[in-house]
């Protein structure tokens, strides 16, 4: 076997590319993985080299072999011209939006977007003169009615955060590009393994590596990739912020990358089985999972996606808060926490009502967001079954 990266990696299957992407053992004295490079200062051998910035790196914020390995791998997997690494998923989104907007511009944002994204748009972008309009995530090609001369970008997220609506990204992208604007997509739920966002029309794509890239609930990381047209602006904005990820987190992401396809496949299989089981429960009003045949977004999911992740929602039939607390507080295997994508199962209550502005959120009952981990599915179902018993007893 050669000690250098494979030539033309695009000819290989997805799992093969995950194993080999970004690796160059010949540059690491034969070791399989790039080590953790920590440091701020890079030394130059001569005055002339210093003045002309000769060398692969000139300062810690500009990169390292560890960072380059992940950036190269992610760009290759995403079909992007380049990728930047940030300390969190939200940081990745802010860099993306700042690279396509300026004072006086107009930005369209899906009403189902990740709530911290909304807080950034309303709390920072508006303060700097960017007008933000929220739109119905199911608008599809109807986005044309909202486009203005100064609309610079449209933010999409599929499925929507918490409410799980499926957006028709290719239809939206066709309209947006015809108006000379950019499509920015939060693709954290699917990752490029399940939805090739750049191929489907997104210009800048954001993923929270905090989720499935590690699988261990032990890192904070964001990845923002761009096509050739938008890569210069993204890279320039990133350099101005110097918002770089930590080397240990990048190393953990590289390690997790190699097994990501296997883990994501199992999370998806387990979550779909759990969603189908929850559909049979008398306590559940409906399940929000695009891979279910009766889900309103199933046709789009089936057309554009190659799988589903472990995250979905349910709407319970109306119940008092005390009954919900009795159900959740007694769970043994489901933790309550705001992240997801790790090996463990999680559940949190949610309610989109207070912040949806373009659409009305009237689910008919309490929403719960589940992330299904890698435990035995029978054990998870038994844990929830006991929780539902507590819910009924407290009614």
C-alpha positions, 0 to 999 in steps of 0.5 A: 500500500502507498504511504500517500493519499489515493489519487482521484478519491472521487472514484471511491465509495463514500465509506472508503472516502471517509476512511482516507479523506484528509490523510497523508501518512507520508507527511506524518512519518508514516503514522496513520493520523495527523497529530495534534499541532498546538501553538500560536507562534510559527518561526521563519528562518530568515528576515526575507521569509518573514517579510514575504510570509514564506511558508505553509503557515505564518500564525496559529490562527491561519491553520495547522496540519491537523486543521488542514487534514479536516478541512481537506477531508470535509471539502472533499466529502462535501464537494466544496471548493473550501472549508473553514473550521470554527469553535461551534456550529453557531460560529459556523453560521455567523461566519457564513451569514457575515460573508454574504451580507452587508449593511443595507442588504436583505436576508431571508431566513426560514421560520423553522431555523435553529433558534440561536440563528434567529437570535444572531439575525435579530440581535446582531445582523439587524444592528449592523443594518441587515434587514431579516425577513422570516418565511414559511419553510414550505414555500418552495418556489414561492420564495420568488414573491419575497425576493427583492433587489437587495436580497443577498441570501436565503437561509434554508434548513432541512428538516427544520429545527424542532418542527422538522418541516422539509424544505424543497432546497433545489426549487428554492435554489433555482429561484435564488440563483436566478436573482443573483443571491446565495443559498446558505444551508444548515445541513447539520441534521443530514450531514453531506453523507445523507444530503449533498447540499452543494450538489442540490444548490446550496452555495455555503453549507454549515454543519455542527461537527459537535453532533455526528462528526465526533459521536462522543458528545465531547467536542464543540466544532463548526464547519462551513464549506463553500462552492468556488463562487463564494469561497473567496468571500467566506475565507476572507471573512473567516480570516478577519474574525480569526474564529478558529477551532481548537486543535484537540476538537479538530483531532477528535473530529478527524478520528470520528470522521472515519466511523461516521457513516457506520454510526449515522446509519445505526442512529437512523435505523434506530430512530426510524424504528422508535418513530414507528413504535411511537406512532402506535402509542395512544399518548402520541398525537403525531410523530415528526419524522420525514422518513415516515411515509405519512409525513408531509415532507416524505416525498421531498426527503425520499427524492433528495436524501439518502437516509435519516439521522437519529433526531426527530420529534413527537407531539403528545396529546394534551397533558398537564406539565406535572404529568410531563415532568413525571414522565421525563424525570423518571427516565433511566436511559434518556438524558435531558440535554440540548445537544445531540448526535452522540452515542447516548439517547436524549429527549427535551420538550420544545415549543416553537410558538413564542418565536415563530413569526412567519407561520403559526405553530399550533401542534395541538400538544406538547412537543418532544425532541428525541435523539436516539442513541446506540442503546438496545432499542428494546431497552429504550422502548421499555424506558419510554413505556414506563415513562408513559405509564407515569404520564397517565398516572399523573393525569 
